[in-house]
């Protein structure tokens, strides 16, 4: 499988859920497969995992502000570079708020701005408390993303940050990575 994935390009967007730490394993596993990985984070995500750590894991500069000035982006719009660069975009630790912003086409952070400009397949791994996941507003936003061709991975039943056992736990990194591999191999 690794040879088939060598050199492919995946953007990992990280939302502000406690599950953001699992993005580290997603990045590491994809890199192990020879995939080039770039990372964009919401400001809330930086409360759970640092851009410095993700830079070390991905081997690339991490975008954590829409106002980041990347000297490599000739026009100064990193989100446009990321959007045209990636073959698959994966949003992990997607909170109810982030899912709503993705569905509404808002673009106030690096994850949503890149997603709005991107034409690559979108995978979203939600992570939130079950009441938030089950809310009709969240389900409506998920339906919107799915209708636009987005793929929702999870959430699953398990222990949540609150300590409760219910549906809302982010899918495990290996499940997310398998979904990315599937898309990359199918598109190769």
C-alpha positions as CSV (number, residue, x, y, z in Angstrom):
1,X,0.0,0.0,0.0
2,X,2.8,2.5,0.9
3,X,4.2,2.6,-2.7
4,X,0.8,3.4,-4.1
5,X,0.6,6.4,-1.7
6,X,4.1,7.8,-2.0
7,X,4.0,11.5,-2.9
8,X,0.3,12.0,-2.6
9,X,-0.8,15.2,-0.9
10,X,-3.2,15.4,2.0
11,X,-4.4,18.4,4.0
12,X,-5.3,17.8,7.6
13,X,-7.6,20.4,9.1
14,X,-7.9,20.3,12.9
15,X,-10.9,21.6,14.9
16,X,-11.2,22.6,18.5
17,X,-12.4,19.4,20.1
18,X,-10.5,17.5,22.8
19,X,-10.0,14.8,20.2
20,X,-7.5,17.2,18.4
21,X,-4.6,15.2,19.9
22,X,-5.6,12.3,17.7
23,X,-4.6,14.4,14.6
24,X,-1.0,13.6,15.6
25,X,-1.5,10.0,14.9
26,X,-3.4,10.7,11.6
27,X,-0.4,12.8,10.4
28,X,2.2,10.3,11.5
29,X,0.4,7.3,9.9
30,X,0.0,9.1,6.6
31,X,3.6,10.2,6.6
32,X,4.6,6.6,7.3
33,X,2.8,5.7,4.0
34,X,4.9,8.3,2.2
35,X,2.1,10.8,1.9
36,X,3.0,14.5,2.0
37,X,0.9,16.1,4.8
38,X,0.2,19.8,5.5
39,X,-1.8,21.0,8.5
40,X,-4.3,23.9,9.0
41,X,-5.8,24.5,12.4
42,X,-8.5,26.6,14.0
43,X,-7.5,28.8,16.8
44,X,-9.5,26.6,19.2
45,X,-7.5,23.6,18.0
46,X,-4.3,25.3,19.2
47,X,-5.7,25.0,22.7
48,X,-5.4,21.2,22.5
49,X,-2.3,20.6,20.3
50,X,0.4,23.0,19.2
51,X,1.4,24.0,15.7
52,X,5.0,23.3,16.8
53,X,4.2,19.6,17.4
54,X,2.3,19.3,14.2
55,X,5.1,21.0,12.2
56,X,7.6,18.4,13.6
57,X,5.2,15.6,12.7
58,X,4.3,16.8,9.2
59,X,7.6,18.3,8.3
60,X,5.9,21.5,7.1
61,X,4.9,24.8,8.4
62,X,1.4,24.7,10.1
63,X,-1.2,27.4,9.3
64,X,-3.0,28.4,12.5
65,X,-4.3,31.8,11.5
66,X,-6.0,33.2,8.4
67,X,-3.5,36.0,8.7
68,X,-0.4,33.9,8.6
69,X,2.1,35.3,6.3
70,X,3.8,32.5,4.4
71,X,6.7,33.8,2.4
72,X,6.3,30.9,0.0
73,X,2.7,32.0,-0.9
74,X,3.5,34.6,-3.6
75,X,0.1,36.3,-3.2
76,X,0.0,36.0,0.6
77,X,-3.0,33.7,0.7
78,X,-1.9,30.4,2.2
79,X,-5.4,28.9,2.2
80,X,-5.5,29.2,-1.6
81,X,-2.1,27.5,-1.9
82,X,-3.3,24.7,0.4
83,X,-6.6,24.3,-1.4
84,X,-4.9,23.9,-4.8
85,X,-2.1,21.7,-3.4
86,X,-4.0,18.9,-1.7
87,X,-5.6,15.8,-3.3
88,X,-7.7,15.1,-0.2
89,X,-8.8,17.3,2.7
90,X,-9.5,15.7,6.0
91,X,-11.0,17.7,8.9
92,X,-10.5,15.9,12.2
93,X,-11.8,16.8,15.7
94,X,-14.6,18.6,13.9
95,X,-16.7,20.3,16.6
96,X,-20.4,21.2,16.1
97,X,-19.2,24.8,15.5
98,X,-16.7,23.8,12.8
99,X,-19.2,21.6,11.0
100,X,-21.7,24.4,11.0
101,X,-19.1,26.9,9.6
102,X,-18.1,24.3,6.9
103,X,-21.7,23.7,5.9
104,X,-22.5,27.5,5.8
105,X,-19.5,28.2,3.7
106,X,-17.9,30.6,6.2
107,X,-14.2,31.2,5.8
108,X,-12.9,33.0,9.0
109,X,-10.1,30.5,9.9
110,X,-7.6,28.5,7.9
111,X,-9.6,25.3,8.0
112,X,-12.9,26.8,6.7
113,X,-11.2,29.2,4.2
114,X,-9.2,26.4,2.7
115,X,-12.2,24.1,2.5
116,X,-14.3,26.7,0.8
117,X,-11.5,27.2,-1.8
118,X,-10.8,23.5,-2.2
119,X,-12.2,21.1,-4.8
120,X,-10.5,18.0,-3.4
121,X,-12.7,15.4,-1.7
122,X,-13.6,16.4,1.9
123,X,-13.6,13.9,4.8
124,X,-14.9,15.1,8.1
125,X,-14.4,13.3,11.5
126,X,-16.8,14.8,14.0
127,X,-16.0,14.9,17.8
128,X,-18.4,16.3,20.3
129,X,-20.8,15.5,23.1
130,X,-23.7,13.3,22.0
131,X,-26.4,16.0,22.7
132,X,-24.5,18.3,20.3
133,X,-24.1,15.6,17.7
134,X,-27.8,14.6,17.9
135,X,-29.1,18.2,17.7
136,X,-31.2,18.9,14.6
137,X,-28.9,21.8,13.7
138,X,-25.8,19.7,13.6
139,X,-27.6,16.9,11.7
140,X,-28.8,19.5,9.2
141,X,-25.2,20.8,8.7
142,X,-24.0,17.2,8.3
143,X,-26.7,16.6,5.7
144,X,-25.6,19.7,3.8
145,X,-22.0,18.6,3.7
146,X,-23.0,15.1,2.6
147,X,-25.2,16.4,-0.1
148,X,-22.2,18.4,-1.4
149,X,-20.2,15.2,-1.6
150,X,-18.5,15.4,1.8
151,X,-17.9,12.1,3.6
152,X,-18.6,11.9,7.3
153,X,-16.5,9.4,9.3
154,X,-18.1,8.7,12.6
155,X,-18.6,9.7,15.3
156,X,-18.7,6.5,17.2
157,X,-20.0,5.3,20.5
158,X,-17.5,5.5,23.4
159,X,-16.2,7.5,26.3
160,X,-16.5,11.2,25.7
161,X,-14.5,14.1,27.3
162,X,-17.3,14.5,29.8
163,X,-16.8,11.0,31.0
164,X,-20.2,9.8,29.6
165,X,-20.5,6.9,27.3
166,X,-22.4,7.8,24.1
167,X,-22.1,8.6,20.4
168,X,-19.9,11.6,19.7
169,X,-16.4,10.1,20.1
170,X,-14.2,10.8,17.1
171,X,-13.5,7.7,14.9
172,X,-10.1,6.2,15.6
173,X,-7.1,7.5,13.6
174,X,-6.7,4.2,11.8
175,X,-10.3,4.4,10.5
176,X,-9.7,7.9,9.2
177,X,-6.4,7.0,7.6
178,X,-8.0,4.0,5.9
179,X,-10.6,6.3,4.4
180,X,-7.9,8.6,3.1
181,X,-6.0,5.7,1.6
182,X,-9.1,4.4,-0.1
183,X,-9.6,7.8,-1.8
184,X,-6.0,8.2,-2.8
185,X,-5.7,4.7,-4.3
186,X,-9.0,5.0,-6.2
187,X,-7.8,8.3,-7.6
188,X,-4.4,7.1,-8.6
